Structures are given as structure tokens and as C-alpha cells.
Amino acid sequence: MSHKNLYYKGFKSALPIVLGYLPLGFAYGVLGIKSGLSILDVIIFSLLCYAGSAQFIGVNLWSLGADPISMIITIFIVNLRHLLYSTSLSQYFKNISTVHIPILSFFITDESYAVSITDFNNGIKPEKNYLYQLFLTSYLSWVMSSALGALFGAKIGGKLDLGLDFALPAMYIALLFMQLNNSKKTIIAIISGLLSLWFYFIIPGNLNIIIAAIIGSLLGVILNEL
């Protein structure tokens, strides 16, 4: 596939993410204003953090008056799953110059990981042209939708409840179903989900997700060897 076609494929693959980010980013922007952040704060948070679930948690902690250290630690724990994403993608980055890897790593999210790993498994060559187009298109759509949400939230004074709480879990469910193309992955998904629910009731905080994800990853390695 030519460089031009790889750029086009990256853009095309990013479109479902963009469609998902528009309501999510907008909801985050409105929530950020309702939580007491300024329009500029909301945008800078998206530019520098770029982690949807962590940003939602961050603005919620801000509204509750949490101290900065608690916010940093909480967001760090929530984003630990990105270590698993990076480890999984590292096998596809072997032919990419090390100059680009730190830059590309910044743009890895739940959604961009799910789409890229699916494309790689379907035969798309893991080159930087494809990845930059996929990642940057997704990133810019998130930042722009966040800005629009912040502007709207400032305009209405944060008094309107948009009822978009379902948007984030809905996107994760859609991404999950993109991966369920064989029985092994289906089994891993079911077991990981059940473990996460179980750990939720016995482990405080968000560690249930991290632990279930690690166990699910180990199970995936074991089943892949069978």
C-alpha cells in the first residue's frame, strides 16, 4: 500500500472514532465548565492529557475539591491500562524509527488502540503514515469537540443536563464488539468483565479494571498458546 493510501486508510479508520468523540468531547467540555474550569483550562487539559475517562474523572475530582496530588495519582492509576496497550502495539512498531515512537505513544487511547490493532490484524501494514493520520485525526476531533462543549457550557452557564452519561460506556461496548471475531476473544472478554464486576465489590477505587485487564491479558496469552 502506498504512502498516500496509508494516509487515506488512517483517516478512514479514524472516522468512527471521530463520530464517537464528538458527543463525548462535547459532554466533557460542558462538564468541565460545570465543575468550575475555564474554557482555556478545559482545552489545555484535552491537549496535554488526552485521555477521555481520566479527564471525566479529573474534572469530577476538581468539582469535589480534591487536592492536586490525589488527582494525579488517581488519573495515573486509571491510565495504567495504557501500559498494556503499548506492550501490545510494540510488536508492530519494530519497523518504525525510534524518533517517532514517543510521539505516537502519546496518542494511544482506548479507541485508537482498538482500531489500529484491528487494522493490523486485518493486514494493514503498521507504518507511521497510517498511524499519524489515525492518531492525529482522532486527537484533533477530541480537542475540537472539547472546545465546543466548553464554549457551549460557558454560554448556558452549566445549567443544562445533556444526559450524555451513556456515551462513554456505549463507545467502549462498541469497541469491544469490534474485537470479538473468534471464540477465544469472546471467552476472554466475558471472563474479564465478570472479574471486573467481582473485584468492583471487594476492591476499593478503580483497581478492579486494572486487575481484571491484567488477568484477561494473561489468559489471552495462555489461550493463544493452546
C-alpha distance (Angstrom), angle and dihedral (degrees) to the residues before:
residue distance angle dihedral
M1 . . .
S2 3.83 . .
H3 3.80 123.9 .
K4 3.81 89.8 -107.5
N5 3.80 91.7 52.0
L6 3.81 90.8 47.8
Y7 3.81 90.3 54.0
Y8 3.81 89.7 49.2
K9 3.81 91.7 47.5
G10 3.80 90.7 50.1
F11 3.80 91.1 51.0
K12 3.81 92.7 45.4
S13 3.81 92.0 49.1
A14 3.81 90.1 50.2
L15 3.81 94.3 57.1
P16 3.84 96.0 83.5
I17 3.80 88.4 49.6
V18 3.80 90.9 49.5
L19 3.81 91.0 51.5
G20 3.80 89.4 51.2
Y21 3.79 94.2 44.7
L22 3.80 94.9 53.1
P23 3.82 96.1 71.8
L24 3.81 93.4 31.3
G25 3.79 95.4 50.9
F26 3.78 90.7 43.0
A27 3.81 91.0 51.8
Y28 3.82 90.7 47.8
G29 3.82 90.6 50.9
V30 3.81 92.5 51.4
L31 3.81 91.6 45.1
G32 3.80 90.7 49.3
I33 3.80 91.3 55.9
K34 3.81 91.4 45.3
S35 3.82 88.1 52.2
G36 3.79 92.5 56.9
L37 3.81 102.4 -97.0
S38 3.78 122.0 134.0
I39 3.80 123.2 -120.2
L40 3.80 89.4 -104.4
D41 3.82 91.6 49.4
V42 3.80 90.9 53.2
I43 3.80 92.8 50.2
I44 3.82 95.1 44.8
F45 3.81 90.3 49.8
S46 3.83 89.2 55.3
L47 3.80 92.6 45.2
L48 3.80 95.4 50.3
C49 3.79 104.6 28.7
Y50 3.84 103.6 30.8
A51 3.78 96.7 179.4
G52 3.79 112.6 122.5
S53 3.80 101.4 -157.8
A54 3.81 91.9 40.4
Q55 3.80 90.6 50.7
F56 3.79 92.1 51.1
I57 3.80 89.3 50.1
G58 3.80 90.9 44.9
V59 3.79 96.1 54.9
N60 3.80 90.1 44.2
L61 3.81 90.9 53.5
W62 3.80 88.9 46.8
S63 3.81 90.7 54.4
L64 3.81 89.2 51.3
G65 3.80 91.4 53.3
A66 3.81 96.9 -112.6
D67 3.80 116.5 171.7
P68 3.84 118.7 -109.0
I69 3.82 94.5 -110.3
S70 3.82 91.9 55.2
M71 3.79 90.6 48.1
I72 3.82 92.8 50.2
I73 3.81 93.4 47.9
T74 3.81 93.0 46.6
I75 3.81 93.5 48.7
F76 3.81 90.3 46.0
I77 3.81 91.2 53.9
V78 3.80 92.5 46.3
N79 3.81 90.5 51.1
L80 3.81 95.4 48.1
R81 3.81 87.7 99.1
H82 3.81 86.9 73.0
L83 3.80 87.7 72.8
L84 3.79 87.2 64.7
Y85 3.81 91.5 47.9
S86 3.79 92.1 50.1
T87 3.78 92.4 47.8
S88 3.79 90.6 51.0
L89 3.82 93.4 48.4
S90 3.81 94.8 43.8
Q91 3.80 91.7 82.6
Y92 3.82 88.7 61.3
F93 3.81 94.3 47.4
K94 3.81 95.8 64.6
N95 3.82 93.5 104.0
I96 3.81 94.7 43.6
S97 3.80 118.2 96.4
T98 3.80 113.9 -105.0
V99 3.81 87.8 -125.6
H100 3.81 89.6 70.8
I101 3.79 99.9 40.4
P102 3.86 98.3 78.4
I103 3.81 89.8 48.0
L104 3.80 94.4 47.7
S105 3.81 91.1 44.9
F106 3.80 90.9 62.1
F107 3.82 90.4 62.4
I108 3.81 97.0 52.4
T109 3.80 110.6 118.9
D110 3.79 134.0 158.5
E111 3.79 90.0 -92.8
S112 3.81 100.0 42.4
Y113 3.81 90.0 46.3
A114 3.80 92.9 51.1
V115 3.81 93.5 48.1
S116 3.82 96.2 43.6
I117 3.80 95.5 46.1
T118 3.82 89.5 48.8
D119 3.81 91.1 51.0
F120 3.82 91.9 47.8
N121 3.79 90.9 50.8
N122 3.81 88.3 50.6
G123 3.79 92.6 55.8
I124 3.81 104.7 -91.2
K125 3.81 109.8 146.3
P126 3.83 111.2 -116.1
E127 3.80 100.0 -125.1
K128 3.78 129.3 150.1
N129 3.83 93.2 -115.4
Y130 3.78 91.9 61.9
L131 3.80 93.2 42.2
Y132 3.81 95.9 48.2
Q133 3.79 91.6 50.2
L134 3.80 93.2 46.9
F135 3.80 95.0 44.2
L136 3.81 99.3 40.9
T137 3.80 94.3 46.1
S138 3.80 89.9 51.8
Y139 3.81 92.8 44.0
L140 3.79 95.1 50.2
S141 3.79 92.0 47.7
W142 3.81 90.0 53.3
V143 3.79 93.9 48.7
M144 3.82 93.1 45.7
S145 3.81 94.1 47.3
S146 3.82 89.3 47.9
A147 3.79 90.0 52.6
L148 3.81 92.0 48.6
G149 3.80 90.6 49.6
A150 3.80 91.5 49.4
L151 3.80 92.0 49.2
F152 3.80 90.6 48.6
G153 3.78 91.9 46.1
A154 3.79 91.4 51.1
K155 3.79 90.3 48.3
I156 3.81 95.1 53.6
G157 3.80 93.5 36.3
G158 3.81 94.1 -120.3
K159 3.81 92.7 -74.7
L160 3.79 98.6 121.2
D161 3.80 121.3 86.7
L162 3.82 105.5 -149.2
G163 3.78 94.4 -170.1
L164 3.82 92.7 -135.2
D165 3.80 95.7 138.0
F166 3.80 89.3 113.1
A167 3.82 93.9 59.3
L168 3.82 98.7 82.4
P169 3.83 98.3 48.0
A170 3.82 89.4 41.8
M171 3.82 90.6 57.7
Y172 3.81 92.0 47.9
I173 3.81 90.4 51.3
A174 3.81 90.5 50.8
L175 3.81 91.1 49.5
L176 3.79 90.4 49.5
F177 3.78 92.9 54.3
M178 3.81 89.9 51.3
Q179 3.81 87.6 64.2
L180 3.81 99.3 45.9
N181 3.79 98.1 93.5
N182 3.82 98.0 129.5
S183 3.80 140.5 29.3
K184 3.83 95.3 -104.3
K185 3.80 93.3 57.5
T186 3.80 90.4 45.7
I187 3.81 91.3 52.8
I188 3.82 91.4 48.0
A189 3.81 91.8 49.0
I190 3.81 93.1 50.2
I191 3.80 94.3 46.6
S192 3.83 92.6 45.4
G193 3.80 91.1 49.5
L194 3.79 93.2 49.4
L195 3.80 91.5 46.6
S196 3.80 91.1 50.4
L197 3.81 90.8 52.2
W198 3.79 91.2 47.8
F199 3.81 93.8 47.8
Y200 3.81 89.7 47.1
F201 3.81 90.1 68.8
I202 3.81 96.6 44.3
I203 3.82 104.4 33.9
P204 3.82 122.4 59.2
G205 3.80 123.0 -130.5
N206 3.81 125.1 7.2
L207 3.81 97.2 -45.0
N208 3.81 90.4 107.0
I209 3.81 89.9 74.8
I210 3.80 94.5 48.2
I211 3.81 94.9 46.7
A212 3.81 93.4 45.5
A213 3.81 90.3 48.3
I214 3.82 92.1 51.4
I215 3.81 92.3 48.4
G216 3.79 90.3 46.2
S217 3.82 90.5 51.1
L218 3.80 91.8 50.7
L219 3.79 90.1 48.0
G220 3.80 88.9 51.2
V221 3.81 91.2 53.9
I222 3.80 91.3 48.8
L223 3.82 94.4 48.1
N224 3.79 91.0 45.7
E225 3.81 89.8 58.0
L226 3.80 93.5 51.4
